[in-house]
Amino acid sequence: MHQNSNKKVIYLKPKKSFFLRVRSILILFFIGIIIFAAYHFLHIKTYVVSKGTIDKGFFSDAVIIKNEKVLLSPTNGKLELLVDSGERVRVGAPVFRVTTDARKKEIYLQEITEIEDKIKSLKDSEDTSSISLNLINKSIEDITQKLKDATDISDSGKAKLLEDELTRLREEKQEKIDSNKANIDVLQEQLEQLKNVLNESDTVVYAPIAGIVSLNIDGFEDLLVADTLGELTYSQLQAVSDDSSDRDLSAIIKTNQAVVKIIDNFTWYLALKLEHQMEEGRSYYIKLLDGNDGNEKIKAKLINISEDGSIGFFLVNTGLDSLLDSRKIKVFVVTGTYTGNIIPSTGLFFNEGKEGVYIIEQGKKQFKPIEITARNENNIIINGLKPGDKILLKK
């Protein structure tokens, strides 16, 4: 007889093998290594060595001294500029006009216009005089033809009368012409007299030198004179301020009032404090740091050093259009130029008291001492590396 068992059967889940656990751990480990390497690679900074140049020197605030001529008003009156600010003029070119009596000038101009119209009318228009001349000319033509006809038929009596009439007409024509010419001459004389009077009411000022016109008269024109620049002191240079904005000129000006100035923009000077010993008579390169041309490098000759050696005066023969109305400018005076293998300053490390770089080869870095030839605030020229070497940079 079969007996049923009351025991419960329990089915157990199979356990993960040891191999599967190890494989999972290794996969996670390698993923971590890859993530770390990628992070390190993306955040490491490197630089490839190349050839470059470093300028050594010093920064300074320089004062600009120009060959310039201020033009004053010769009289009281109404001002009329005949040139624009920034315009180049030749010697003898009209620059501005001053009218002493604007109301009288207006009257003179009106009278001149009326006389010119009358002269033109006498010369060209069909007025009464010209009509009379036309009639006389027509009569002369008719009499001439009749005289020819009378001569052809040998009518001497009629021919004599026609000749007398022709003579009279020609004399009348000449009288008309002379009268017309006399009227024109009288009007022409009146016109010249009015123009002379008009010129007396206007005073025109002409350019005494060639150069560029500027309306910016800042009051330093008498101090900053090119011919006496060697007499300037450092305290005087420090007192110079820069205001490059054009001023508004009043329409009515007074005698000896400054109106404009003309600047020779091809010969000018820089005066600055010397931070290094420099050689008088030698040419140097100077960078203009805040001009419109931005970091423009110009050649300048050190023509004079003050007696105490503190101020240098440099002659510049390059156009200064961008600095036409400036008085002060920041400059960098180049005292030496060095060329060689260049790296950023952030590529320099110290290891055991030695200066050097970390060269990266095949993903590994190795410290290498180097010799510094020249440096500035951003870059270093070194010996001990070659173009194409890859180095580590500081973060």
C-alpha positions as a LaTeX table, in Angstrom:
\begin{tabular}{lrrr}
\hline
Residue & $x$ (\AA) & $y$ (\AA) & $z$ (\AA) \\
\hline
Met1 & 0.00 & 0.00 & 0.00 \\
His2 & 1.36 & 3.28 & $-1.08$ \\
Gln3 & 1.72 & 6.07 & 1.50 \\
Asn4 & 1.63 & 9.72 & 0.57 \\
Ser5 & 4.46 & 11.81 & 2.06 \\
Asn6 & 3.56 & 15.15 & 3.67 \\
Lys7 & 7.13 & 16.58 & 3.34 \\
Lys8 & 7.45 & 19.91 & 1.32 \\
Val9 & 9.93 & 19.97 & $-1.55$ \\
Ile10 & 12.11 & 23.24 & $-1.70$ \\
Tyr11 & 13.83 & 24.23 & $-4.98$ \\
Leu12 & 17.04 & 26.34 & $-4.47$ \\
Lys13 & 18.22 & 29.02 & $-7.06$ \\
Pro14 & 21.61 & 28.28 & $-8.54$ \\
Lys15 & 24.41 & 30.52 & $-7.16$ \\
Lys16 & 26.60 & 32.76 & $-9.46$ \\
Ser17 & 29.87 & 31.20 & $-10.21$ \\
Phe18 & 33.13 & 32.63 & $-8.90$ \\
Phe19 & 34.32 & 33.24 & $-12.48$ \\
Leu20 & 31.43 & 35.55 & $-13.28$ \\
Arg21 & 32.12 & 37.64 & $-10.20$ \\
Val22 & 35.78 & 38.06 & $-11.05$ \\
Arg23 & 34.99 & 39.02 & $-14.65$ \\
Ser24 & 32.59 & 41.75 & $-13.51$ \\
Ile25 & 35.17 & 43.17 & $-11.15$ \\
Leu26 & 37.82 & 43.28 & $-13.88$ \\
Ile27 & 35.47 & 45.00 & $-16.31$ \\
Leu28 & 34.66 & 47.70 & $-13.77$ \\
Phe29 & 38.36 & 48.11 & $-13.02$ \\
Phe30 & 39.31 & 48.63 & $-16.66$ \\
Ile31 & 36.45 & 51.06 & $-17.17$ \\
Gly32 & 37.73 & 53.07 & $-14.22$ \\
Ile33 & 41.25 & 53.13 & $-15.70$ \\
Ile34 & 39.88 & 54.35 & $-19.05$ \\
Ile35 & 37.83 & 57.09 & $-17.40$ \\
Phe36 & 40.83 & 58.23 & $-15.34$ \\
Ala37 & 43.11 & 58.26 & $-18.38$ \\
Ala38 & 40.55 & 60.18 & $-20.45$ \\
Tyr39 & 40.08 & 62.73 & $-17.67$ \\
His40 & 43.83 & 63.12 & $-17.27$ \\
Phe41 & 44.33 & 63.46 & $-21.04$ \\
Leu42 & 41.59 & 66.05 & $-21.45$ \\
His43 & 42.85 & 68.20 & $-18.59$ \\
Ile44 & 46.59 & 68.08 & $-19.22$ \\
Lys45 & 48.02 & 71.11 & $-21.01$ \\
Thr46 & 50.92 & 70.78 & $-23.41$ \\
Tyr47 & 52.88 & 73.03 & $-25.77$ \\
Val48 & 54.96 & 72.27 & $-28.86$ \\
Val49 & 58.28 & 74.14 & $-28.88$ \\
Ser50 & 58.73 & 76.58 & $-31.80$ \\
Lys51 & 60.95 & 79.43 & $-32.93$ \\
Gly52 & 60.02 & 82.89 & $-31.65$ \\
Thr53 & 61.15 & 86.37 & $-30.68$ \\
Ile54 & 61.12 & 88.26 & $-27.40$ \\
Asp55 & 61.52 & 92.04 & $-27.09$ \\
Lys56 & 63.12 & 93.20 & $-23.87$ \\
Gly57 & 62.71 & 96.75 & $-22.64$ \\
Phe58 & 60.53 & 98.91 & $-20.41$ \\
Phe59 & 57.09 & 100.51 & $-20.32$ \\
Ser60 & 56.63 & 104.26 & $-20.05$ \\
Asp61 & 54.16 & 107.12 & $-20.45$ \\
Ala62 & 55.47 & 109.22 & $-23.33$ \\
Val63 & 54.63 & 112.83 & $-24.19$ \\
Ile64 & 54.15 & 113.63 & $-27.87$ \\
Ile65 & 55.86 & 116.79 & $-29.14$ \\
Lys66 & 55.02 & 118.06 & $-32.63$ \\
Asn67 & 56.06 & 120.66 & $-35.14$ \\
Glu68 & 52.85 & 122.69 & $-35.06$ \\
Lys69 & 51.78 & 126.23 & $-35.81$ \\
Val70 & 48.78 & 127.88 & $-34.15$ \\
Leu71 & 46.88 & 130.37 & $-36.36$ \\
Leu72 & 45.33 & 133.37 & $-34.57$ \\
Ser73 & 42.48 & 135.59 & $-35.67$ \\
Pro74 & 43.84 & 138.93 & $-36.97$ \\
Thr75 & 40.65 & 140.80 & $-36.03$ \\
Asn76 & 37.25 & 140.66 & $-34.38$ \\
Gly77 & 34.46 & 139.26 & $-36.50$ \\
Lys78 & 32.50 & 136.32 & $-37.79$ \\
Leu79 & 34.53 & 133.16 & $-38.39$ \\
Glu80 & 34.25 & 130.95 & $-41.45$ \\
Leu81 & 36.48 & 127.87 & $-41.64$ \\
Leu82 & 37.64 & 127.10 & $-45.18$ \\
Val83 & 39.09 & 123.65 & $-44.33$ \\
Asp84 & 38.00 & 120.66 & $-42.25$ \\
Ser85 & 39.74 & 119.21 & $-39.21$ \\
Gly86 & 42.11 & 116.46 & $-40.39$ \\
Glu87 & 42.48 & 117.97 & $-43.86$ \\
Arg88 & 45.97 & 118.31 & $-45.34$ \\
Val89 & 46.88 & 121.78 & $-46.65$ \\
Arg90 & 49.77 & 123.21 & $-48.66$ \\
Val91 & 51.74 & 126.35 & $-47.84$ \\
Gly92 & 49.64 & 129.37 & $-48.80$ \\
Ala93 & 46.31 & 127.54 & $-48.78$ \\
Pro94 & 43.38 & 129.60 & $-47.33$ \\
Val95 & 42.47 & 128.22 & $-43.90$ \\
Phe96 & 39.80 & 130.53 & $-42.47$ \\
Arg97 & 38.08 & 133.87 & $-43.09$ \\
Val98 & 37.02 & 136.56 & $-40.59$ \\
Thr99 & 34.25 & 139.01 & $-41.58$ \\
Thr100 & 34.30 & 142.26 & $-39.63$ \\
Asp101 & 30.77 & 143.43 & $-40.64$ \\
Ala102 & 28.49 & 140.66 & $-41.86$ \\
Arg103 & 25.59 & 143.06 & $-42.66$ \\
Lys104 & 27.71 & 145.28 & $-44.91$ \\
Lys105 & 29.14 & 142.20 & $-46.57$ \\
Glu106 & 25.64 & 141.03 & $-47.43$ \\
Ile107 & 24.85 & 144.42 & $-49.00$ \\
Tyr108 & 28.07 & 144.42 & $-51.01$ \\
Leu109 & 27.39 & 140.93 & $-52.29$ \\
Gln110 & 23.91 & 141.94 & $-53.41$ \\
Glu111 & 25.24 & 145.01 & $-55.26$ \\
Ile112 & 27.95 & 142.92 & $-56.92$ \\
Thr113 & 25.34 & 140.44 & $-58.14$ \\
Glu114 & 23.21 & 143.24 & $-59.61$ \\
Ile115 & 26.14 & 144.79 & $-61.49$ \\
Glu116 & 27.24 & 141.44 & $-62.86$ \\
Asp117 & 23.71 & 140.87 & $-64.16$ \\
Lys118 & 23.74 & 144.28 & $-65.89$ \\
Ile119 & 27.07 & 143.57 & $-67.56$ \\
Lys120 & 25.80 & 140.22 & $-68.78$ \\
Ser121 & 22.65 & 141.89 & $-70.09$ \\
Leu122 & 24.68 & 144.43 & $-72.10$ \\
Lys123 & 26.85 & 141.70 & $-73.55$ \\
Asp124 & 24.40 & 138.92 & $-74.28$ \\
Ser125 & 20.73 & 139.73 & $-73.74$ \\
Glu126 & 18.31 & 141.23 & $-76.27$ \\
Asp127 & 17.89 & 144.64 & $-74.68$ \\
Thr128 & 17.09 & 147.97 & $-76.40$ \\
Ser129 & 20.65 & 148.66 & $-77.42$ \\
Ser130 & 21.19 & 145.29 & $-79.03$ \\
Ile131 & 17.85 & 145.59 & $-80.86$ \\
Ser132 & 18.97 & 148.96 & $-82.27$ \\
Leu133 & 22.20 & 147.40 & $-83.46$ \\
Asn134 & 20.29 & 144.61 & $-85.13$ \\
Leu135 & 18.14 & 147.16 & $-87.00$ \\
Ile136 & 21.20 & 149.12 & $-88.11$ \\
Asn137 & 22.90 & 145.90 & $-89.29$ \\
Lys138 & 19.76 & 145.00 & $-91.30$ \\
Ser139 & 19.68 & 148.49 & $-92.86$ \\
Ile140 & 23.36 & 148.23 & $-93.76$ \\
Glu141 & 22.71 & 144.91 & $-95.50$ \\
Asp142 & 19.79 & 146.40 & $-97.51$ \\
Ile143 & 21.70 & 149.56 & $-98.53$ \\
Thr144 & 24.72 & 147.46 & $-99.52$ \\
Gln145 & 22.55 & 145.36 & $-101.83$ \\
Lys146 & 20.87 & 148.46 & $-103.35$ \\
Leu147 & 24.29 & 150.05 & $-103.89$ \\
Lys148 & 25.40 & 146.95 & $-105.76$ \\
Asp149 & 22.30 & 147.05 & $-107.95$ \\
Ala150 & 22.78 & 150.78 & $-108.72$ \\
Thr151 & 26.42 & 150.18 & $-109.57$ \\
Asp152 & 25.46 & 147.32 & $-111.91$ \\
Ile153 & 23.14 & 149.61 & $-113.96$ \\
Ser154 & 25.61 & 152.52 & $-113.81$ \\
Asp155 & 23.19 & 154.82 & $-111.96$ \\
Ser156 & 25.88 & 157.05 & $-110.46$ \\
Gly157 & 23.48 & 159.54 & $-108.86$ \\
Lys158 & 21.59 & 156.89 & $-106.93$ \\
Ala159 & 24.82 & 155.11 & $-106.05$ \\
Lys160 & 26.20 & 158.33 & $-104.51$ \\
Leu161 & 23.12 & 158.75 & $-102.31$ \\
Leu162 & 23.33 & 155.09 & $-101.20$ \\
Glu163 & 27.04 & 155.42 & $-100.34$ \\
Asp164 & 26.29 & 158.47 & $-98.16$ \\
Glu165 & 23.51 & 156.57 & $-96.38$ \\
Leu166 & 25.76 & 153.55 & $-95.87$ \\
Thr167 & 28.46 & 155.75 & $-94.35$ \\
Arg168 & 25.94 & 157.30 & $-91.94$ \\
Leu169 & 24.65 & 153.90 & $-90.82$ \\
Arg170 & 28.14 & 152.58 & $-90.18$ \\
Glu171 & 28.98 & 155.65 & $-88.10$ \\
Glu172 & 25.77 & 155.23 & $-86.12$ \\
Lys173 & 26.59 & 151.56 & $-85.53$ \\
Gln174 & 30.05 & 152.43 & $-84.23$ \\
Glu175 & 28.56 & 155.03 & $-81.90$ \\
Lys176 & 26.18 & 152.42 & $-80.51$ \\
Ile177 & 29.04 & 149.97 & $-80.01$ \\
Asp178 & 31.20 & 152.58 & $-78.32$ \\
Ser179 & 28.33 & 153.62 & $-76.08$ \\
Asn180 & 27.62 & 150.02 & $-75.10$ \\
Lys181 & 31.29 & 149.39 & $-74.38$ \\
Ala182 & 31.50 & 152.57 & $-72.34$ \\
Asn183 & 28.54 & 151.45 & $-70.23$ \\
Ile184 & 30.18 & 148.05 & $-69.67$ \\
Asp185 & 33.48 & 149.68 & $-68.72$ \\
Val186 & 31.73 & 151.89 & $-66.17$ \\
Leu187 & 29.92 & 148.93 & $-64.65$ \\
Gln188 & 33.11 & 146.89 & $-64.64$ \\
Glu189 & 34.92 & 149.63 & $-62.76$ \\
Gln190 & 32.10 & 149.80 & $-60.20$ \\
Leu191 & 32.29 & 146.02 & $-59.82$ \\
Glu192 & 36.03 & 146.08 & $-59.08$ \\
Gln193 & 35.57 & 148.83 & $-56.51$ \\
Leu194 & 32.86 & 146.86 & $-54.71$ \\
Lys195 & 35.02 & 143.74 & $-54.70$ \\
Asn196 & 37.89 & 145.69 & $-53.17$ \\
Val197 & 35.59 & 147.02 & $-50.46$ \\
Leu198 & 34.30 & 143.50 & $-49.89$ \\
Asn199 & 37.85 & 142.20 & $-49.52$ \\
Glu200 & 38.50 & 144.86 & $-46.92$ \\
Ser201 & 35.54 & 143.57 & $-44.87$ \\
Asp202 & 36.96 & 140.02 & $-45.09$ \\
Thr203 & 40.34 & 138.89 & $-43.77$ \\
Val204 & 41.59 & 135.53 & $-45.01$ \\
Val205 & 44.31 & 133.68 & $-43.09$ \\
Tyr206 & 46.58 & 131.38 & $-45.11$ \\
Ala207 & 48.64 & 128.35 & $-44.08$ \\
Pro208 & 52.25 & 129.35 & $-43.22$ \\
Ile209 & 53.38 & 125.70 & $-43.29$ \\
Ala210 & 52.22 & 122.47 & $-44.90$ \\
Gly211 & 50.55 & 119.88 & $-42.71$ \\
Ile212 & 47.27 & 118.65 & $-41.27$ \\
Val213 & 44.66 & 120.98 & $-39.81$ \\
Ser214 & 43.59 & 120.40 & $-36.19$ \\
Leu215 & 40.98 & 122.17 & $-34.10$ \\
Asn216 & 42.33 & 120.67 & $-30.86$ \\
Ile217 & 44.25 & 123.50 & $-29.21$ \\
Asp218 & 45.00 & 122.26 & $-25.68$ \\
Gly219 & 47.20 & 125.04 & $-24.31$ \\
Phe220 & 50.47 & 123.05 & $-24.38$ \\
Glu221 & 51.56 & 124.44 & $-27.75$ \\
Asp222 & 53.87 & 127.03 & $-26.13$ \\
Leu223 & 55.43 & 124.50 & $-23.73$ \\
Leu224 & 55.91 & 121.51 & $-26.03$ \\
Val225 & 58.01 & 123.16 & $-28.72$ \\
Ala226 & 60.18 & 120.97 & $-30.92$ \\
Asp227 & 62.99 & 123.55 & $-31.16$ \\
Thr228 & 63.43 & 123.73 & $-27.35$ \\
Leu229 & 62.52 & 120.19 & $-26.30$ \\
Gly230 & 65.89 & 119.67 & $-24.61$ \\
Glu231 & 64.93 & 122.29 & $-22.02$ \\
Leu232 & 61.90 & 120.38 & $-20.76$ \\
Thr233 & 62.01 & 118.96 & $-17.23$ \\
Tyr234 & 60.43 & 115.75 & $-15.98$ \\
Ser235 & 57.99 & 117.69 & $-13.78$ \\
Gln236 & 56.81 & 119.65 & $-16.82$ \\
Leu237 & 56.22 & 116.43 & $-18.74$ \\
Gln238 & 54.26 & 114.98 & $-15.82$ \\
Ala239 & 51.99 & 118.03 & $-15.86$ \\
Val240 & 50.94 & 117.42 & $-19.47$ \\
Ser241 & 47.41 & 116.07 & $-19.77$ \\
Asp242 & 45.77 & 114.46 & $-22.77$ \\
Asp243 & 42.55 & 115.83 & $-24.26$ \\
Ser244 & 42.11 & 114.74 & $-27.88$ \\
Ser245 & 38.58 & 116.06 & $-28.41$ \\
Asp246 & 37.88 & 118.90 & $-30.84$ \\
Arg247 & 36.54 & 122.03 & $-29.18$ \\
Asp248 & 33.54 & 123.98 & $-30.42$ \\
Leu249 & 34.59 & 127.23 & $-32.06$ \\
Ser250 & 32.29 & 130.20 & $-31.57$ \\
Ala251 & 30.97 & 131.84 & $-34.74$ \\
Ile252 & 32.13 & 135.22 & $-33.40$ \\
Ile253 & 35.81 & 135.45 & $-32.51$ \\
Lys254 & 38.16 & 138.09 & $-31.13$ \\
Thr255 & 41.51 & 139.46 & $-32.19$ \\
Asn256 & 44.44 & 137.08 & $-31.42$ \\
Gln257 & 42.08 & 134.23 & $-30.52$ \\
Ala258 & 43.49 & 130.81 & $-31.44$ \\
Val259 & 41.44 & 129.31 & $-34.26$ \\
Val260 & 43.25 & 126.25 & $-35.65$ \\
Lys261 & 46.72 & 124.77 & $-35.79$ \\
Ile262 & 48.63 & 123.05 & $-38.56$ \\
Ile263 & 50.71 & 120.00 & $-37.64$ \\
Asp264 & 53.62 & 118.49 & $-39.53$ \\
Asn265 & 52.63 & 114.84 & $-39.11$ \\
Phe266 & 55.84 & 113.40 & $-40.59$ \\
Thr267 & 58.31 & 114.83 & $-38.05$ \\
Trp268 & 57.46 & 114.53 & $-34.36$ \\
Tyr269 & 59.03 & 113.55 & $-31.04$ \\
Leu270 & 58.47 & 111.35 & $-27.99$ \\
Ala271 & 59.71 & 112.48 & $-24.57$ \\
Leu272 & 59.82 & 109.83 & $-21.85$ \\
Lys273 & 61.57 & 108.78 & $-18.66$ \\
Leu274 & 64.48 & 106.41 & $-19.32$ \\
Glu275 & 64.38 & 103.26 & $-17.19$ \\
His276 & 67.59 & 101.81 & $-18.70$ \\
Gln277 & 70.89 & 103.25 & $-19.80$ \\
Met278 & 70.54 & 104.10 & $-23.48$ \\
Glu279 & 72.84 & 105.46 & $-26.14$ \\
Glu280 & 72.26 & 108.95 & $-27.56$ \\
Gly281 & 72.25 & 108.98 & $-31.36$ \\
Arg282 & 71.12 & 105.36 & $-31.63$ \\
Ser283 & 67.80 & 104.25 & $-33.12$ \\
Tyr284 & 65.41 & 102.09 & $-31.12$ \\
Tyr285 & 62.07 & 100.43 & $-31.75$ \\
Ile286 & 59.11 & 101.68 & $-29.73$ \\
Lys287 & 55.71 & 100.03 & $-29.49$ \\
Leu288 & 52.71 & 102.37 & $-29.30$ \\
Leu289 & 50.41 & 100.50 & $-26.93$ \\
Asp290 & 47.22 & 102.55 & $-26.91$ \\
Gly291 & 47.13 & 104.22 & $-30.31$ \\
Asn292 & 44.53 & 103.48 & $-32.96$ \\
Asp293 & 46.98 & 101.15 & $-34.68$ \\
Gly294 & 47.43 & 99.05 & $-31.50$ \\
Asn295 & 50.91 & 97.72 & $-30.64$ \\
Glu296 & 52.38 & 99.37 & $-33.72$ \\
Lys297 & 56.20 & 99.23 & $-33.63$ \\
Ile298 & 57.95 & 102.34 & $-34.96$ \\
Lys299 & 61.61 & 103.25 & $-35.38$ \\
Ala300 & 62.76 & 106.25 & $-33.34$ \\
Lys301 & 66.16 & 107.90 & $-32.92$ \\
Leu302 & 67.28 & 108.96 & $-29.45$ \\
Ile303 & 68.46 & 112.48 & $-30.33$ \\
Asn304 & 68.84 & 113.96 & $-26.86$ \\
Ile305 & 69.17 & 112.90 & $-23.21$ \\
Ser306 & 68.57 & 115.39 & $-20.41$ \\
Glu307 & 71.56 & 116.44 & $-18.32$ \\
Asp308 & 70.50 & 114.26 & $-15.39$ \\
Gly309 & 69.93 & 111.31 & $-17.73$ \\
Ser310 & 66.30 & 110.90 & $-16.73$ \\
Ile311 & 64.54 & 111.99 & $-19.95$ \\
Gly312 & 65.07 & 110.76 & $-23.47$ \\
Phe313 & 63.85 & 112.62 & $-26.56$ \\
Phe314 & 63.18 & 110.44 & $-29.60$ \\
Leu315 & 62.77 & 111.69 & $-33.17$ \\
Val316 & 60.11 & 109.91 & $-35.22$ \\
Asn317 & 59.75 & 110.30 & $-39.00$ \\
Thr318 & 56.65 & 108.14 & $-39.39$ \\
Gly319 & 53.19 & 109.60 & $-40.02$ \\
Leu320 & 51.22 & 110.11 & $-36.78$ \\
Asp321 & 47.69 & 110.38 & $-38.22$ \\
Ser322 & 46.25 & 108.16 & $-35.47$ \\
Leu323 & 47.96 & 110.32 & $-32.80$ \\
Leu324 & 47.35 & 113.70 & $-34.41$ \\
Asp325 & 45.52 & 115.20 & $-31.43$ \\
Ser326 & 47.12 & 113.10 & $-28.67$ \\
Arg327 & 49.58 & 114.44 & $-26.11$ \\
Lys328 & 50.38 & 111.29 & $-24.10$ \\
Ile329 & 50.62 & 107.63 & $-25.01$ \\
Lys330 & 51.74 & 104.44 & $-23.31$ \\
Val331 & 54.76 & 102.91 & $-25.00$ \\
Phe332 & 57.12 & 99.97 & $-24.70$ \\
Val333 & 60.72 & 100.87 & $-25.51$ \\
Val334 & 62.63 & 97.91 & $-26.97$ \\
Thr335 & 66.19 & 97.74 & $-25.66$ \\
Gly336 & 67.01 & 94.29 & $-27.05$ \\
Thr337 & 65.50 & 91.59 & $-29.27$ \\
Tyr338 & 66.18 & 87.85 & $-28.81$ \\
Thr339 & 65.29 & 85.00 & $-31.17$ \\
Gly340 & 65.33 & 81.28 & $-30.42$ \\
Asn341 & 63.23 & 78.35 & $-29.18$ \\
Ile342 & 60.34 & 79.85 & $-27.26$ \\
Ile343 & 57.97 & 78.41 & $-24.64$ \\
Pro344 & 55.30 & 79.94 & $-22.38$ \\
Ser345 & 56.33 & 80.90 & $-18.85$ \\
Thr346 & 53.82 & 78.30 & $-17.58$ \\
Gly347 & 56.06 & 75.57 & $-19.03$ \\
Leu348 & 58.85 & 76.24 & $-16.52$ \\
Phe349 & 59.12 & 73.97 & $-13.45$ \\
Phe350 & 61.57 & 73.59 & $-10.56$ \\
Asn351 & 62.88 & 70.18 & $-9.68$ \\
Glu352 & 65.53 & 69.72 & $-7.00$ \\
Gly353 & 66.50 & 73.39 & $-7.27$ \\
Lys354 & 66.90 & 73.31 & $-11.03$ \\
Glu355 & 64.84 & 75.14 & $-13.66$ \\
Gly356 & 63.57 & 72.96 & $-16.44$ \\
Val357 & 60.64 & 71.51 & $-18.36$ \\
Tyr358 & 58.79 & 68.21 & $-18.48$ \\
Ile359 & 59.17 & 66.69 & $-21.93$ \\
Ile360 & 56.36 & 64.37 & $-22.97$ \\
Glu361 & 57.45 & 61.36 & $-25.02$ \\
Gln362 & 55.30 & 58.29 & $-25.69$ \\
Gly363 & 52.80 & 59.44 & $-23.08$ \\
Lys364 & 55.43 & 59.77 & $-20.36$ \\
Lys365 & 56.89 & 62.93 & $-18.90$ \\
Gln366 & 60.53 & 63.45 & $-18.08$ \\
Phe367 & 62.14 & 66.44 & $-16.37$ \\
Lys368 & 64.86 & 68.19 & $-18.38$ \\
Pro369 & 66.94 & 71.16 & $-17.14$ \\
Ile370 & 67.15 & 74.12 & $-19.57$ \\
Glu371 & 69.09 & 77.38 & $-19.93$ \\
Ile372 & 67.09 & 80.64 & $-20.17$ \\
Thr373 & 68.34 & 83.15 & $-22.74$ \\
Ala374 & 65.63 & 85.79 & $-22.44$ \\
Arg375 & 62.21 & 86.16 & $-20.87$ \\
Asn376 & 59.29 & 88.54 & $-20.53$ \\
Glu377 & 56.05 & 88.37 & $-18.57$ \\
Asn378 & 54.58 & 85.69 & $-20.87$ \\
Asn379 & 57.31 & 83.78 & $-22.71$ \\
Ile380 & 60.83 & 82.38 & $-22.35$ \\
Ile381 & 63.55 & 81.75 & $-24.92$ \\
Ile382 & 65.57 & 78.71 & $-23.89$ \\
Asn383 & 68.48 & 76.48 & $-24.83$ \\
Gly384 & 68.24 & 72.74 & $-24.39$ \\
Leu385 & 65.13 & 72.02 & $-26.47$ \\
Lys386 & 64.43 & 71.80 & $-30.16$ \\
Pro387 & 61.42 & 72.82 & $-32.27$ \\
Gly388 & 58.76 & 70.13 & $-32.19$ \\
Asp389 & 59.41 & 68.98 & $-28.62$ \\
Lys390 & 56.21 & 68.65 & $-26.58$ \\
Ile391 & 56.33 & 69.92 & $-23.03$ \\
Leu392 & 53.93 & 69.97 & $-20.08$ \\
Leu393 & 52.30 & 73.24 & $-18.99$ \\
Lys394 & 51.09 & 74.18 & $-15.55$ \\
Lys395 & 47.36 & 74.08 & $-15.10$ \\
\hline
\end{tabular}
